[in-house]
Amino acid sequence: MNLYEIKDECRKNLNKYTIQAFSFIPKIEYPTILDIGCGTGVPSLSLIEICNGTIYAVDSDQLCLNWFKEKVTALNLNDRIKIFNESIFNPALFHFRFDIILAEGLLNVIGFKKGLPILINYLKHDGYLIIHDELKNDSEKRIIFEKSNLKLLNSFEIDKDVWLNEYFNCLEMKIKNINDDNQFENEIKEIYEHKSDSNNLYSIYYILQNET
């Protein structure tokens, strides 16, 4: 197994939370969905199984997208999942808006205040936004949602034990089975850091509707 396969297998353990968040959105017959910061596409592939939509998946990491494209082609989903190697800061990225936007961890990387207006710009009036972000500054984020005319439909937290048991322990076990520390040096370091101090692992899903 390569690194992407290993991380995907563990990331799939968290798909149930993406699907839970998606379940709070009223059914749209053929939604256009933007998965922004899609990585290797694990959440996208989980959503395509439960809806009749088309997913536009965007990420700036070409190596991740190469692996994602292999999976999409193998599953014969090229007509339903469109993959773009682009920066979300490109103002000409799309000239239309989406029914649903999924941002799994993106705002934690680029900054909440910086990234949220970009997401809103690509969202239809009455469209839906799913954000998965670190739990820090929750009260402040809710104020920003209100000021941005985003109606909070629901939210739920992911405990640190979920991350440890369902992702990092899974990753550690699979890496040990490969028995090649040099190949997975960065991942081993990440596992050690999170297991040493897991208080930063709490995260939260927000399900929002655009009222602008």
ABEGO torsion letter per residue (X at the ends): XBAAAAAAAAAAAAAAAAAAAAAABBBBABBBBBBBGAEAGAAAAAAAAABABBBBBBBABAAAAAAAAAAAAAAGAAAABBBBBBBAABAAABABBBABBBBBGAAAAAEAAAAAAAAAAABBBGBBBBBBBBABGAAAAAAAAAAAGBBBABBBBBBAAAAAAAAAAAAAAAAAAAGBAAAAAAAAAAAAAAAABAAAABBBBBBBBBAX
